[in-house]
Amino acid sequence: MDEQRLKKEWLQSEKRQKEFSGWDFSYLNDRWYCEEPVWNYRELVLTHLSKEMMLLDMGTGGGELLQTFHHPYRKTAVTEGYLPNYELLVNTLQPKGVTVQFVEKDGYLAFSDDSFDLVINSHESFSLIEVKRVLKKDGLFISQQVGDFNGVNLASRLLKGYKKESFDFHLATVKKELEKADFDILREDEAYLKQLFFDMPGLIYYLRTIKWEYPDFSVEKNFEELLSLYEELLRHGSIFNMQHRFVFVAKNRK
């Protein structure tokens, strides 16, 4: 195994990730496999979304999924806490009439009380108090979330001294919080999903993109661990990881 050659190649993969923008994972096409949950978040949103609704999409990324809903722009607001994505949204969606807000922390949403008929949230943190405040009576909160078991398999093999402090974020705990806040649960589900990586460039690109799950990862710092994962790739043709997802549709009783 030519370790110097591998390091040089992997450093190039790390450099390539800097071109990432919005929420576009097209570079990973054919480089990975993600098992899909039994539900479809987009279809779930469309089932409840109608043209007259005021819509808030929390943590919209580059607005890629949002735009597939074809909702009236002037009835749409978005938040985003990642500055490059926010700047992208200001240049793409804001001129069309979408309200764009930079929200670094979701403890406060810069919208008036009772502003929205529907709040949607895919993989973004949220303050339930704030979501409830901006929702109208009988408004809906639809969210797909990443649970605390997500990525633990890979992180434990990759990051030195890895230790997860809490495993409290899953469907059962969030459901209790929703019910305590006077939401009716209309739909709920949870899944533990297989994720496979078929080459090292794809793996490294992913690790550098999902920084909050793999903090301080770099090719230089974690080269020995990457070599071990590379050996797994050579043995099995893929590197295994596990995803944790849950989803809910909740109605605000106010």
Buried (B, 14 or more C-beta within 10 A) or exposed (E): EEEEEBBEBBBEBBEBBEEBEBBEBEBBEEBBEEEEBEBEBBEBBBEBBEEEBBBBBBBBBBBEBBBEBEBEBEBBBBBBBBEEBBBBBBEBBBEEEBBBBBBEEBEEBEBEEBBBBBBBBBBBBBEBEBBBBBBBEEBBBBBBBBBBBBBBBBBEBBBEEBEEEEEEBBBEEBBEEBEEBEBEBEEBBBBBBEBBBBBBBBBBBBBBBBEEBBEEBBBEEBBEBBBEBBEBBEEEEBBBBBBBBBBBBBBBEE
